[in-house]
């Protein structure tokens, strides 16, 4: 890191968003982010949106092929707070880029 001395500063002296990152994660993480991405506008999608594809992959991995089994449509719908129809659609689709309605 270019600014080794900065690891000793008070995070309260940093401008936003670095101050928030330093408080939530660590000062070192804030400095690394600043060094790597400083000057770039960067958009973070909402977490629920960012987790759709990994969630769907996990559902397909867990699905046991049953309706009412321990990892069937109903159980997975309850676990992931989705409808059985959504679970069926997720299980049938192999590429999440094709289906935005599964969010």
C-alpha positions in Angstrom: 0.0 0.0 0.0 1.2 3.4 -1.0 0.1 5.2 2.2 1.2 2.9 5.0 1.1 5.9 7.4 -2.6 6.3 6.7 -3.4 3.1 8.6 -3.0 5.1 11.9 -5.4 7.9 11.2 -8.7 8.6 12.8 -11.5 7.3 10.4 -13.6 10.3 11.4 -11.3 12.5 9.4 -12.0 10.7 6.2 -14.6 12.0 3.7 -17.6 9.9 2.8 -17.9 7.1 1.6 -14.5 6.1 3.1 -15.6 7.0 6.6 -18.6 4.7 6.4 -16.5 1.8 5.0 -13.9 2.3 7.7 -16.5 2.1 10.4 -18.4 -0.8 8.9 -15.5 -2.9 7.7 -12.1 -1.5 8.6 -9.9 1.4 8.0 -7.6 -0.8 6.0 -10.5 -1.9 3.7 -11.4 1.8 3.1 -7.9 2.6 2.2 -7.6 -0.4 -0.2 -10.9 0.5 -1.9 -9.8 4.1 -2.2 -6.5 3.1 -3.7 -8.1 0.6 -6.1 -11.2 2.5 -7.2 -10.6 6.1 -6.2 -12.1 8.5 -8.7 -14.4 6.0 -10.3 -18.2 6.2 -10.0 -19.2 2.8 -8.8 -22.7 1.4 -8.5 -23.6 -1.3 -5.9 -26.8 -3.1 -6.8 -29.2 -3.8 -3.9 -28.0 -6.9 -2.2 -31.2 -8.9 -2.9 -30.7 -8.3 -6.6 -27.1 -9.2 -6.5 -27.9 -12.5 -4.8 -30.6 -13.7 -7.3 -28.3 -15.9 -9.4 -26.4 -17.4 -6.5 -29.7 -18.1 -4.7 -31.2 -19.7 -7.8 -28.1 -21.9 -8.2 -28.4 -23.0 -4.5 -32.0 -23.8 -5.0 -31.3 -26.0 -8.0 -28.5 -27.7 -6.0 -30.7 -28.4 -3.0 -33.8 -29.5 -5.0 -34.6 -33.2 -4.5 -37.2 -33.6 -7.3 -40.2 -33.9 -4.9 -43.2 -31.7 -4.1 -43.3 -32.2 -0.4 -39.9 -33.7 0.4 -37.3 -32.1 2.7 -35.9 -30.2 -0.3 -38.9 -30.2 -2.5 -40.9 -27.3 -4.0 -42.8 -26.5 -0.8 -39.8 -26.7 1.6 -37.6 -24.6 -0.7 -40.4 -22.0 -1.2 -40.6 -21.6 2.6 -36.9 -21.5 3.0 -36.3 -18.9 0.4 -39.5 -16.9 0.9 -40.7 -17.6 -2.6 -43.8 -19.2 -4.1 -43.8 -22.8 -5.3 -44.3 -21.5 -8.8 -41.1 -19.5 -8.6 -39.2 -22.5 -7.3 -40.5 -24.6 -10.2 -39.4 -21.9 -12.7 -36.0 -21.6 -11.1 -35.5 -25.4 -11.1 -36.5 -25.6 -14.8 -34.1 -22.8 -15.9 -30.4 -23.4 -16.3 -29.3 -19.9 -17.1 -30.5 -17.1 -14.8 -29.6 -14.4 -17.4 -32.7 -15.5 -19.3 -35.3 -14.9 -16.6 -35.7 -11.6 -14.7 -39.1 -12.7 -13.3 -37.3 -15.1 -10.9 -36.1 -12.2 -8.7 
